[in-house]
Structures are given as structure tokens and as C-alpha cells.
Amino acid sequence: MIWKRSAVLRFYSVCGLLLQAAASKSKVKGSQGQFPLTQNVTVVEGGTAILTCRVDQNDNTSLQWSNPAQQTLYFDDKKALRDNRIELVRASWHELSISVSDVSLSDEGQYTCSLFTMPVKTSKAYLTVLGVPEKPQISGFSSPVMEGDLMQLTCKTSGSKPAADIRWFKNDKEIKDVKYLKEEDANRKTFTVSSTLDFRVDRSDDGVAVICRVDHESLNATPQVAMQVLEIHYTPSVKIIPSTPFPQEGQALTLTCESKGKPLPEPVLWTKDGAELPDPDRMVVSGRELNILFLNKTDNGTYRCEATNTIGQSSAEYVLIVHDVPNTLLPTTIIPSLTTAPVTTSVTITTSPSTSASSSSRRDPNSLAGQNGPDHALIGGIVAVVVFVTLCSIFLLGRYLARHKGTYLTNEAKGAEDAPDADTAIINAEGSQVNAEEKKEYFI
């Protein structure tokens, strides 16, 4: 195989010399203006590179591609090097294009396009092969981590060419203060890159995703990432939340002990004034809740909730003050007017006009019609009751006086007005029985 390849190369070399000689004899007009044109090519390792050589003005002069080792790849449309990865794309008097598939780092170098004029004209194209970095790995994390510990994470990737860039993110925020190290691989073409992140953890870091991102031009703007979710253990934090901000007598009250910690503290301990709950029948603990039924003044005091996990212990206090039930205003009571039947008596009760005037003068001049506040209504009701009682008392007193009005005469006194002595008076009294009916009085 080797001697056959050498024979082919010698054959194409001889053909090239013959063509050069023919070109020198022909002396084609305008040959001095013919130049091959090429472009540098960059390809990712494992990809396909297209090498193109163009000539704007060509008088049927041959084109040739050769590799960095000066081995002829294609002479016009004829393949010179036996490599299945190399294929002809296009061949004409104005263009010679070839492709190299599954490119490796060893294919990198300077390729030459030759135009066989006299003298031979060449153009160089440099093939750059990019080394793709491996997927990064994060090391240095051991779960769980205690709050306050110093954590050191290292992100590492190999095989990049040129050296890759590593960036750190926590909660989508980039961390700038990191260490960066670049080392050349054994093949002396690619690099191994590592970056170290140091920080002290706290409870806010629990569940946070720390991301290591590798940026490289071979990744086509799609970076490779590695992620580490942090697990931080910390002591509980406790807070007591009441069901109402203004507890009153007779109401029910629920105190919720909100505790956060890792591991999660379960259960919680409730105490009152440093001792056990005094009334288990009314003070019922359900999970993290303390339910107090029918509040009263004896429930006043300091309630404490205590939570404990394997890391430590924490507590919170709530001072309970039971308030009195606020006095509610009584509804306005309307007292109906009393209607009395007319009674005929011998006593006449005369109401003084000055009383009505005095009552009228005590009326609030600033009060508006129809505007009766709760206090005025209550006072008006009391005054009405007092007036009613007073009137009843006067009526009863008048009735009493009327029943005891009149002149009561003894038998001795009857006729004494005209009698000169007692005997005459008695006789006159006995004789006056005839007119007794005229002096009778009737009382109702």
C-alpha cells in the first residue's frame, strides 16, 4: 500500500512538472493576472471542514490542494491521498473545493492551494480545530452542611482548545470572587480548567442551586453546566401567631407556634409562666397550635413555645392579656303615654303654668328635631318615669285629703252655738235631729 501511494504521488508530481512546462511554452496572454484565493477555516473537533480555492481568471490551468505535510490531497478532480474522510465537493477551471469530515486535532494546520502557472502561484488556508470541553463536574460538597461552616466547591472540565472559561452562579446571581486554574493536557493541544468557590453558608443557602457554567466558542452559545443543590442544617426559628389581636373574655383563642428548622422540629412544647398548662380541659394542644376555650382573666400570663431539633433549641413568648367585653349601648325604649279615665273628686289639682314654662326652658336649644342620641333617649325615659310617679303620688295624696275633709261634731257640740248652757245645748241637739239630714255631707 505504501509503495502504491508513493507511486501515485510521483505520478501527480510528474504531471505537475509537465503542466508547468506546457504553461511556460504557451505564454498565454494575461496569465500574470491569475491568482488562487482561499479562506481560513475554523471547525469544531468531530465536525466537517470545507476547503475552497477559487480563480477568477483561468485559462484551463490545473488546481491542487495539499495538506500541512505537503501531501497532495486532490489534483483537479483526481484524488491523490487515500483518506476516506476527504471528499471532492466541486472541481472546475475556476474552483476546487474539498471536504474533510470527522476532523481531529491532528488535522489542524496550514493547507495550500496551488495554481500551476509559470511560475506556480499558491494561496494558504489555515484550518483551526476547536477542542470541545468535557461536561464539568462539581466536587467538594458533602451533605449535610452545618450553618456557619466554610464550604469549598471546585468545578473542573478538560479537553478544551483554547482553554474554556468557568463562571459560578448562586440564585441566578454571578459570583465574581473565585479562583481559576488552567493546565495543559498531555497532548499539548488541549487544556484542563478548574475553578474554586469558597463561601460560608447560612440557613438562607438551604435548597439553593449553585451552578458552574462552562463557556467556550465550540459550544455554539449553549454553555455546559453542572449544578449542586445545597442542604444546610440549622437550629429552629420560632414565632407565635395569635388568632386575634384583641382577645376578650368568653372568646376562644388559638396560638400557632410557627417553627422553621432543619431537621424540622416536631413536636413543640407549650408552657405558661414557666410551668405546665394549668387547665388541660380548656387549653388543648393540637400539633403546633394551643387552643384556649372561653377566655377569662385567670388566663392572663406569658405563654412560651419551645422547638428543638438535632442542631439546637429555640423558643418564643407571647403575653396574653384578656380584655373585658365592651359595654354595648341599650336600644332606645319608647314608653307609651298613659291614658286615665276622668275621675270626679272634691279636690281640684291645678297645674302651675310656671312648671310647664320651666320644663320648656330646660329643653336643649341645640337639639334638632328627630336627632335623638342614645343618652338623650335614656334621660328622657327616666324623666318620664319620674314625672309619672310624681303625678300618681299627688293624685293619691289629694284623694286621701278629700276623704278626710269635713267637720265632725259630738252630741255635746250640736246646738251649742245658741244654747246659754250645757243642758240647753243637749236639748237643742236632740231637737235638731229633724234637720240633721240637711247637714249631711257625702264623700266619694
Contacts in CASP RR format, 6 or more apart in sequence:
PFRMAT RR
TARGET T0000
AUTHOR 0000-0000-0000
METHOD contacts of the structure
MODEL  1
MIWKRSAVLRFYSVCGLLLQAAASKSKVKGSQGQFPLTQNVTVVEGGTAI
LTCRVDQNDNTSLQWSNPAQQTLYFDDKKALRDNRIELVRASWHELSISV
SDVSLSDEGQYTCSLFTMPVKTSKAYLTVLGVPEKPQISGFSSPVMEGDL
MQLTCKTSGSKPAADIRWFKNDKEIKDVKYLKEEDANRKTFTVSSTLDFR
VDRSDDGVAVICRVDHESLNATPQVAMQVLEIHYTPSVKIIPSTPFPQEG
QALTLTCESKGKPLPEPVLWTKDGAELPDPDRMVVSGRELNILFLNKTDN
GTYRCEATNTIGQSSAEYVLIVHDVPNTLLPTTIIPSLTTAPVTTSVTIT
TSPSTSASSSSRRDPNSLAGQNGPDHALIGGIVAVVVFVTLCSIFLLGRY
LARHKGTYLTNEAKGAEDAPDADTAIINAEGSQVNAEEKKEYFI
1 82 0 8 1.000
5 81 0 8 1.000
5 82 0 8 1.000
8 80 0 8 1.000
9 71 0 8 1.000
9 72 0 8 1.000
9 80 0 8 1.000
12 64 0 8 1.000
12 72 0 8 1.000
12 75 0 8 1.000
12 78 0 8 1.000
12 80 0 8 1.000
13 72 0 8 1.000
15 75 0 8 1.000
16 62 0 8 1.000
16 75 0 8 1.000
16 116 0 8 1.000
19 61 0 8 1.000
19 62 0 8 1.000
19 116 0 8 1.000
20 116 0 8 1.000
20 118 0 8 1.000
20 120 0 8 1.000
23 31 0 8 1.000
23 61 0 8 1.000
23 116 0 8 1.000
23 117 0 8 1.000
23 118 0 8 1.000
24 118 0 8 1.000
28 59 0 8 1.000
30 57 0 8 1.000
30 59 0 8 1.000
31 59 0 8 1.000
31 61 0 8 1.000
31 117 0 8 1.000
31 118 0 8 1.000
33 57 0 8 1.000
34 55 0 8 1.000
34 56 0 8 1.000
34 57 0 8 1.000
34 58 0 8 1.000
34 59 0 8 1.000
34 61 0 8 1.000
34 115 0 8 1.000
34 117 0 8 1.000
34 121 0 8 1.000
35 55 0 8 1.000
35 56 0 8 1.000
35 115 0 8 1.000
35 121 0 8 1.000
35 123 0 8 1.000
36 53 0 8 1.000
36 54 0 8 1.000
36 55 0 8 1.000
36 63 0 8 1.000
36 113 0 8 1.000
36 114 0 8 1.000
36 115 0 8 1.000
36 121 0 8 1.000
36 122 0 8 1.000
36 123 0 8 1.000
37 53 0 8 1.000
37 54 0 8 1.000
37 55 0 8 1.000
37 56 0 8 1.000
37 123 0 8 1.000
38 51 0 8 1.000
38 52 0 8 1.000
38 53 0 8 1.000
38 54 0 8 1.000
38 111 0 8 1.000
38 113 0 8 1.000
38 123 0 8 1.000
38 124 0 8 1.000
38 125 0 8 1.000
39 52 0 8 1.000
39 125 0 8 1.000
40 125 0 8 1.000
40 126 0 8 1.000
40 127 0 8 1.000
40 128 0 8 1.000
41 49 0 8 1.000
41 50 0 8 1.000
41 51 0 8 1.000
41 125 0 8 1.000
41 126 0 8 1.000
41 127 0 8 1.000
41 128 0 8 1.000
42 127 0 8 1.000
42 128 0 8 1.000
42 129 0 8 1.000
42 130 0 8 1.000
43 49 0 8 1.000
43 103 0 8 1.000
43 127 0 8 1.000
43 128 0 8 1.000
43 129 0 8 1.000
43 130 0 8 1.000
44 103 0 8 1.000
44 129 0 8 1.000
44 130 0 8 1.000
44 131 0 8 1.000
44 132 0 8 1.000
44 218 0 8 1.000
45 103 0 8 1.000
45 104 0 8 1.000
45 105 0 8 1.000
45 129 0 8 1.000
45 130 0 8 1.000
45 131 0 8 1.000
45 132 0 8 1.000
45 161 0 8 1.000
45 218 0 8 1.000
46 102 0 8 1.000
46 103 0 8 1.000
46 104 0 8 1.000
47 101 0 8 1.000
47 102 0 8 1.000
47 103 0 8 1.000
48 99 0 8 1.000
48 100 0 8 1.000
48 101 0 8 1.000
48 102 0 8 1.000
48 103 0 8 1.000
49 99 0 8 1.000
49 100 0 8 1.000
49 103 0 8 1.000
49 107 0 8 1.000
49 127 0 8 1.000
50 89 0 8 1.000
50 97 0 8 1.000
50 98 0 8 1.000
50 99 0 8 1.000
51 65 0 8 1.000
51 97 0 8 1.000
51 98 0 8 1.000
51 99 0 8 1.000
51 100 0 8 1.000
51 111 0 8 1.000
51 113 0 8 1.000
51 125 0 8 1.000
51 127 0 8 1.000
52 89 0 8 1.000
52 95 0 8 1.000
52 96 0 8 1.000
52 97 0 8 1.000
53 63 0 8 1.000
53 65 0 8 1.000
53 95 0 8 1.000
53 96 0 8 1.000
53 97 0 8 1.000
53 113 0 8 1.000
53 123 0 8 1.000
53 125 0 8 1.000
54 94 0 8 1.000
54 95 0 8 1.000
55 61 0 8 1.000
55 63 0 8 1.000
55 93 0 8 1.000
55 94 0 8 1.000
55 95 0 8 1.000
55 115 0 8 1.000
56 94 0 8 1.000
58 93 0 8 1.000
58 94 0 8 1.000
58 115 0 8 1.000
60 93 0 8 1.000
61 93 0 8 1.000
61 115 0 8 1.000
61 116 0 8 1.000
61 117 0 8 1.000
62 75 0 8 1.000
62 76 0 8 1.000
62 115 0 8 1.000
62 116 0 8 1.000
63 76 0 8 1.000
63 91 0 8 1.000
63 95 0 8 1.000
63 96 0 8 1.000
63 113 0 8 1.000
63 114 0 8 1.000
63 115 0 8 1.000
63 116 0 8 1.000
64 72 0 8 1.000
64 74 0 8 1.000
64 75 0 8 1.000
64 76 0 8 1.000
64 96 0 8 1.000
64 113 0 8 1.000
64 114 0 8 1.000
64 116 0 8 1.000
65 72 0 8 1.000
65 73 0 8 1.000
65 74 0 8 1.000
65 96 0 8 1.000
65 98 0 8 1.000
65 111 0 8 1.000
65 112 0 8 1.000
65 113 0 8 1.000
66 72 0 8 1.000
66 73 0 8 1.000
66 111 0 8 1.000
66 112 0 8 1.000
66 114 0 8 1.000
67 73 0 8 1.000
67 81 0 8 1.000
67 111 0 8 1.000
68 109 0 8 1.000
68 110 0 8 1.000
68 111 0 8 1.000
70 112 0 8 1.000
71 80 0 8 1.000
71 81 0 8 1.000
72 80 0 8 1.000
72 81 0 8 1.000
73 79 0 8 1.000
73 80 0 8 1.000
73 81 0 8 1.000
73 83 0 8 1.000
73 86 0 8 1.000
73 98 0 8 1.000
73 111 0 8 1.000
74 80 0 8 1.000
74 86 0 8 1.000
74 88 0 8 1.000
74 91 0 8 1.000
74 96 0 8 1.000
74 98 0 8 1.000
76 91 0 8 1.000
76 96 0 8 1.000
77 88 0 8 1.000
77 91 0 8 1.000
79 86 0 8 1.000
79 88 0 8 1.000
85 100 0 8 1.000
85 101 0 8 1.000
85 102 0 8 1.000
86 98 0 8 1.000
86 99 0 8 1.000
86 100 0 8 1.000
87 98 0 8 1.000
87 99 0 8 1.000
87 101 0 8 1.000
88 97 0 8 1.000
88 98 0 8 1.000
89 97 0 8 1.000
89 98 0 8 1.000
89 99 0 8 1.000
90 96 0 8 1.000
90 97 0 8 1.000
91 97 0 8 1.000
96 113 0 8 1.000
100 107 0 8 1.000
100 127 0 8 1.000
103 127 0 8 1.000
103 129 0 8 1.000
104 129 0 8 1.000
105 129 0 8 1.000
105 131 0 8 1.000
105 161 0 8 1.000
105 187 0 8 1.000
105 189 0 8 1.000
105 190 0 8 1.000
107 127 0 8 1.000
107 129 0 8 1.000
108 127 0 8 1.000
108 128 0 8 1.000
108 129 0 8 1.000
108 189 0 8 1.000
109 126 0 8 1.000
109 127 0 8 1.000
109 128 0 8 1.000
110 124 0 8 1.000
110 125 0 8 1.000
110 126 0 8 1.000
110 127 0 8 1.000
111 124 0 8 1.000
111 125 0 8 1.000
111 126 0 8 1.000
111 127 0 8 1.000
112 122 0 8 1.000
112 123 0 8 1.000
112 124 0 8 1.000
112 125 0 8 1.000
113 122 0 8 1.000
113 123 0 8 1.000
113 124 0 8 1.000
113 125 0 8 1.000
114 120 0 8 1.000
114 121 0 8 1.000
114 122 0 8 1.000
115 121 0 8 1.000
115 122 0 8 1.000
115 123 0 8 1.000
129 161 0 8 1.000
130 161 0 8 1.000
130 162 0 8 1.000
130 216 0 8 1.000
130 217 0 8 1.000
130 218 0 8 1.000
131 159 0 8 1.000
131 160 0 8 1.000
131 161 0 8 1.000
131 190 0 8 1.000
131 218 0 8 1.000
132 159 0 8 1.000
132 160 0 8 1.000
132 216 0 8 1.000
132 218 0 8 1.000
132 219 0 8 1.000
133 157 0 8 1.000
133 158 0 8 1.000
133 159 0 8 1.000
133 160 0 8 1.000
133 164 0 8 1.000
133 193 0 8 1.000
133 214 0 8 1.000
133 216 0 8 1.000
133 218 0 8 1.000
133 219 0 8 1.000
133 224 0 8 1.000
134 157 0 8 1.000
134 158 0 8 1.000
134 159 0 8 1.000
135 157 0 8 1.000
135 224 0 8 1.000
135 226 0 8 1.000
136 155 0 8 1.000
136 156 0 8 1.000
136 157 0 8 1.000
136 166 0 8 1.000
136 212 0 8 1.000
136 213 0 8 1.000
136 214 0 8 1.000
136 224 0 8 1.000
136 225 0 8 1.000
136 226 0 8 1.000
137 155 0 8 1.000
137 156 0 8 1.000
137 157 0 8 1.000
137 226 0 8 1.000
138 153 0 8 1.000
138 154 0 8 1.000
138 155 0 8 1.000
138 210 0 8 1.000
138 212 0 8 1.000
138 226 0 8 1.000
138 227 0 8 1.000
138 228 0 8 1.000
139 153 0 8 1.000
139 154 0 8 1.000
139 156 0 8 1.000
140 151 0 8 1.000
140 152 0 8 1.000
140 153 0 8 1.000
140 154 0 8 1.000
141 151 0 8 1.000
141 153 0 8 1.000
141 228 0 8 1.000
141 230 0 8 1.000
143 231 0 8 1.000
144 231 0 8 1.000
144 232 0 8 1.000
144 233 0 8 1.000
144 262 0 8 1.000
145 151 0 8 1.000
145 201 0 8 1.000
145 230 0 8 1.000
145 231 0 8 1.000
145 232 0 8 1.000
145 233 0 8 1.000
146 232 0 8 1.000
146 233 0 8 1.000
146 234 0 8 1.000
146 311 0 8 1.000
147 201 0 8 1.000
147 202 0 8 1.000
147 203 0 8 1.000
147 232 0 8 1.000
147 233 0 8 1.000
147 234 0 8 1.000
147 235 0 8 1.000
147 311 0 8 1.000
148 200 0 8 1.000
148 201 0 8 1.000
148 202 0 8 1.000
149 200 0 8 1.000
149 201 0 8 1.000
150 198 0 8 1.000
150 199 0 8 1.000
150 200 0 8 1.000
150 201 0 8 1.000
151 198 0 8 1.000
151 199 0 8 1.000
151 200 0 8 1.000
151 201 0 8 1.000
151 230 0 8 1.000
152 196 0 8 1.000
152 197 0 8 1.000
152 198 0 8 1.000
153 196 0 8 1.000
153 197 0 8 1.000
153 210 0 8 1.000
153 212 0 8 1.000
153 228 0 8 1.000
154 194 0 8 1.000
154 195 0 8 1.000
154 196 0 8 1.000
154 197 0 8 1.000
155 166 0 8 1.000
155 168 0 8 1.000
155 194 0 8 1.000
155 195 0 8 1.000
155 196 0 8 1.000
155 197 0 8 1.000
155 212 0 8 1.000
155 214 0 8 1.000
155 226 0 8 1.000
156 192 0 8 1.000
156 193 0 8 1.000
156 194 0 8 1.000
156 195 0 8 1.000
157 164 0 8 1.000
157 166 0 8 1.000
157 192 0 8 1.000
157 193 0 8 1.000
157 194 0 8 1.000
157 214 0 8 1.000
157 224 0 8 1.000
158 185 0 8 1.000
158 190 0 8 1.000
158 191 0 8 1.000
158 192 0 8 1.000
158 193 0 8 1.000
159 185 0 8 1.000
159 190 0 8 1.000
159 191 0 8 1.000
159 192 0 8 1.000
160 190 0 8 1.000
160 191 0 8 1.000
160 192 0 8 1.000
160 193 0 8 1.000
160 214 0 8 1.000
160 216 0 8 1.000
160 218 0 8 1.000
161 189 0 8 1.000
161 190 0 8 1.000
161 191 0 8 1.000
162 191 0 8 1.000
163 182 0 8 1.000
163 191 0 8 1.000
163 193 0 8 1.000
164 191 0 8 1.000
164 193 0 8 1.000
164 214 0 8 1.000
164 215 0 8 1.000
164 216 0 8 1.000
165 193 0 8 1.000
165 214 0 8 1.000
165 215 0 8 1.000
165 216 0 8 1.000
166 178 0 8 1.000
166 180 0 8 1.000
166 193 0 8 1.000
166 194 0 8 1.000
166 195 0 8 1.000
166 212 0 8 1.000
166 213 0 8 1.000
166 214 0 8 1.000
166 215 0 8 1.000
167 174 0 8 1.000
167 212 0 8 1.000
167 213 0 8 1.000
167 215 0 8 1.000
168 174 0 8 1.000
168 175 0 8 1.000
168 178 0 8 1.000
168 195 0 8 1.000
168 197 0 8 1.000
168 210 0 8 1.000
168 211 0 8 1.000
168 212 0 8 1.000
168 213 0 8 1.000
169 175 0 8 1.000
169 210 0 8 1.000
169 211 0 8 1.000
169 213 0 8 1.000
170 205 0 8 1.000
170 208 0 8 1.000
170 209 0 8 1.000
170 210 0 8 1.000
170 211 0 8 1.000
171 208 0 8 1.000
171 209 0 8 1.000
175 197 0 8 1.000
175 199 0 8 1.000
178 195 0 8 1.000
178 196 0 8 1.000
178 197 0 8 1.000
179 195 0 8 1.000
179 196 0 8 1.000
179 198 0 8 1.000
180 193 0 8 1.000
180 194 0 8 1.000
180 195 0 8 1.000
181 193 0 8 1.000
181 194 0 8 1.000
181 195 0 8 1.000
181 196 0 8 1.000
182 191 0 8 1.000
182 192 0 8 1.000
182 193 0 8 1.000
183 191 0 8 1.000
183 192 0 8 1.000
183 193 0 8 1.000
183 194 0 8 1.000
184 190 0 8 1.000
184 191 0 8 1.000
184 192 0 8 1.000
185 191 0 8 1.000
185 192 0 8 1.000
193 214 0 8 1.000
195 212 0 8 1.000
197 210 0 8 1.000
201 230 0 8 1.000
201 232 0 8 1.000
202 232 0 8 1.000
202 234 0 8 1.000
203 232 0 8 1.000
203 234 0 8 1.000
203 237 0 8 1.000
203 261 0 8 1.000
203 262 0 8 1.000
205 230 0 8 1.000
205 232 0 8 1.000
206 230 0 8 1.000
206 231 0 8 1.000
206 232 0 8 1.000
206 234 0 8 1.000
206 262 0 8 1.000
207 229 0 8 1.000
207 230 0 8 1.000
207 231 0 8 1.000
207 232 0 8 1.000
208 229 0 8 1.000
208 230 0 8 1.000
209 227 0 8 1.000
209 228 0 8 1.000
209 229 0 8 1.000
209 230 0 8 1.000
210 227 0 8 1.000
210 228 0 8 1.000
210 229 0 8 1.000
210 230 0 8 1.000
211 225 0 8 1.000
211 226 0 8 1.000
211 227 0 8 1.000
211 228 0 8 1.000
212 225 0 8 1.000
212 226 0 8 1.000
212 227 0 8 1.000
212 228 0 8 1.000
213 223 0 8 1.000
213 224 0 8 1.000
213 225 0 8 1.000
214 223 0 8 1.000
214 224 0 8 1.000
214 225 0 8 1.000
215 223 0 8 1.000
216 223 0 8 1.000
231 262 0 8 1.000
232 262 0 8 1.000
233 262 0 8 1.000
233 263 0 8 1.000
233 310 0 8 1.000
233 311 0 8 1.000
234 261 0 8 1.000
234 262 0 8 1.000
234 311 0 8 1.000
235 261 0 8 1.000
235 309 0 8 1.000
235 311 0 8 1.000
235 312 0 8 1.000
235 313 0 8 1.000
235 314 0 8 1.000
236 259 0 8 1.000
236 260 0 8 1.000
236 261 0 8 1.000
236 265 0 8 1.000
236 307 0 8 1.000
236 308 0 8 1.000
236 309 0 8 1.000
236 312 0 8 1.000
236 313 0 8 1.000
236 314 0 8 1.000
237 259 0 8 1.000
237 260 0 8 1.000
237 261 0 8 1.000
237 314 0 8 1.000
238 257 0 8 1.000
238 258 0 8 1.000
238 259 0 8 1.000
238 268 0 8 1.000
238 305 0 8 1.000
238 306 0 8 1.000
238 307 0 8 1.000
238 314 0 8 1.000
238 315 0 8 1.000
238 316 0 8 1.000
239 257 0 8 1.000
239 258 0 8 1.000
239 259 0 8 1.000
239 316 0 8 1.000
240 255 0 8 1.000
240 256 0 8 1.000
240 257 0 8 1.000
240 258 0 8 1.000
240 303 0 8 1.000
240 305 0 8 1.000
240 316 0 8 1.000
240 317 0 8 1.000
240 318 0 8 1.000
241 255 0 8 1.000
241 256 0 8 1.000
241 258 0 8 1.000
242 253 0 8 1.000
242 254 0 8 1.000
242 255 0 8 1.000
242 256 0 8 1.000
242 318 0 8 1.000
243 252 0 8 1.000
243 253 0 8 1.000
243 254 0 8 1.000
243 255 0 8 1.000
243 256 0 8 1.000
244 251 0 8 1.000
244 253 0 8 1.000
246 323 0 8 1.000
247 253 0 8 1.000
247 295 0 8 1.000
247 320 0 8 1.000
247 321 0 8 1.000
247 322 0 8 1.000
247 323 0 8 1.000
248 295 0 8 1.000
248 322 0 8 1.000
248 323 0 8 1.000
248 324 0 8 1.000
248 325 0 8 1.000
248 326 0 8 1.000
249 295 0 8 1.000
249 296 0 8 1.000
249 297 0 8 1.000
249 322 0 8 1.000
249 323 0 8 1.000
249 324 0 8 1.000
249 325 0 8 1.000
250 294 0 8 1.000
250 295 0 8 1.000
250 296 0 8 1.000
250 325 0 8 1.000
251 294 0 8 1.000
251 295 0 8 1.000
252 291 0 8 1.000
252 292 0 8 1.000
252 293 0 8 1.000
252 294 0 8 1.000
252 295 0 8 1.000
253 291 0 8 1.000
253 292 0 8 1.000
253 295 0 8 1.000
253 320 0 8 1.000
254 289 0 8 1.000
254 290 0 8 1.000
254 291 0 8 1.000
254 292 0 8 1.000
255 270 0 8 1.000
255 289 0 8 1.000
255 290 0 8 1.000
255 292 0 8 1.000
255 303 0 8 1.000
255 305 0 8 1.000
255 318 0 8 1.000
256 288 0 8 1.000
256 289 0 8 1.000
257 268 0 8 1.000
257 270 0 8 1.000
257 288 0 8 1.000
257 289 0 8 1.000
257 290 0 8 1.000
257 305 0 8 1.000
257 307 0 8 1.000
257 316 0 8 1.000
258 288 0 8 1.000
259 265 0 8 1.000
259 268 0 8 1.000
259 288 0 8 1.000
259 305 0 8 1.000
259 307 0 8 1.000
259 314 0 8 1.000
261 307 0 8 1.000
261 309 0 8 1.000
261 311 0 8 1.000
262 309 0 8 1.000
262 311 0 8 1.000
263 309 0 8 1.000
263 310 0 8 1.000
263 311 0 8 1.000
264 309 0 8 1.000
265 307 0 8 1.000
265 308 0 8 1.000
265 309 0 8 1.000
267 287 0 8 1.000
267 288 0 8 1.000
268 287 0 8 1.000
268 288 0 8 1.000
268 305 0 8 1.000
268 306 0 8 1.000
268 307 0 8 1.000
269 305 0 8 1.000
269 306 0 8 1.000
269 307 0 8 1.000
269 308 0 8 1.000
270 277 0 8 1.000
270 285 0 8 1.000
270 290 0 8 1.000
270 303 0 8 1.000
270 304 0 8 1.000
270 305 0 8 1.000
271 277 0 8 1.000
271 303 0 8 1.000
271 304 0 8 1.000
271 306 0 8 1.000
272 278 0 8 1.000
272 283 0 8 1.000
272 301 0 8 1.000
272 302 0 8 1.000
272 303 0 8 1.000
272 304 0 8 1.000
273 301 0 8 1.000
273 302 0 8 1.000
274 302 0 8 1.000
274 304 0 8 1.000
277 283 0 8 1.000
277 285 0 8 1.000
277 290 0 8 1.000
278 298 0 8 1.000
282 292 0 8 1.000
282 293 0 8 1.000
282 294 0 8 1.000
283 290 0 8 1.000
283 291 0 8 1.000
283 292 0 8 1.000
283 293 0 8 1.000
284 290 0 8 1.000
284 291 0 8 1.000
284 293 0 8 1.000
285 291 0 8 1.000
288 305 0 8 1.000
290 303 0 8 1.000
290 305 0 8 1.000
292 299 0 8 1.000
295 322 0 8 1.000
296 322 0 8 1.000
297 322 0 8 1.000
299 320 0 8 1.000
299 322 0 8 1.000
300 320 0 8 1.000
300 321 0 8 1.000
300 322 0 8 1.000
301 319 0 8 1.000
301 320 0 8 1.000
301 321 0 8 1.000
302 317 0 8 1.000
302 318 0 8 1.000
302 319 0 8 1.000
302 320 0 8 1.000
303 317 0 8 1.000
303 318 0 8 1.000
303 319 0 8 1.000
303 320 0 8 1.000
304 315 0 8 1.000
304 316 0 8 1.000
304 317 0 8 1.000
304 318 0 8 1.000
305 315 0 8 1.000
305 316 0 8 1.000
305 317 0 8 1.000
305 318 0 8 1.000
306 313 0 8 1.000
306 314 0 8 1.000
306 315 0 8 1.000
307 313 0 8 1.000
307 314 0 8 1.000
307 315 0 8 1.000
308 314 0 8 1.000
329 374 0 8 1.000
330 374 0 8 1.000
330 378 0 8 1.000
332 372 0 8 1.000
332 373 0 8 1.000
332 374 0 8 1.000
332 377 0 8 1.000
332 378 0 8 1.000
333 377 0 8 1.000
333 381 0 8 1.000
335 381 0 8 1.000
335 384 0 8 1.000
335 385 0 8 1.000
338 388 0 8 1.000
344 444 0 8 1.000
345 398 0 8 1.000
345 399 0 8 1.000
345 402 0 8 1.000
345 444 0 8 1.000
346 402 0 8 1.000
346 405 0 8 1.000
346 443 0 8 1.000
346 444 0 8 1.000
347 398 0 8 1.000
347 399 0 8 1.000
347 401 0 8 1.000
347 402 0 8 1.000
349 394 0 8 1.000
349 395 0 8 1.000
349 398 0 8 1.000
364 376 0 8 1.000
367 376 0 8 1.000
402 443 0 8 1.000
403 443 0 8 1.000
405 443 0 8 1.000
406 441 0 8 1.000
411 426 0 8 1.000
411 429 0 8 1.000
412 422 0 8 1.000
412 425 0 8 1.000
412 426 0 8 1.000
412 429 0 8 1.000
413 425 0 8 1.000
413 429 0 8 1.000
414 425 0 8 1.000
414 428 0 8 1.000
414 429 0 8 1.000
414 432 0 8 1.000
415 425 0 8 1.000
415 428 0 8 1.000
415 429 0 8 1.000
415 432 0 8 1.000
416 425 0 8 1.000
416 428 0 8 1.000
416 429 0 8 1.000
418 428 0 8 1.000
419 425 0 8 1.000
419 427 0 8 1.000
419 428 0 8 1.000
END
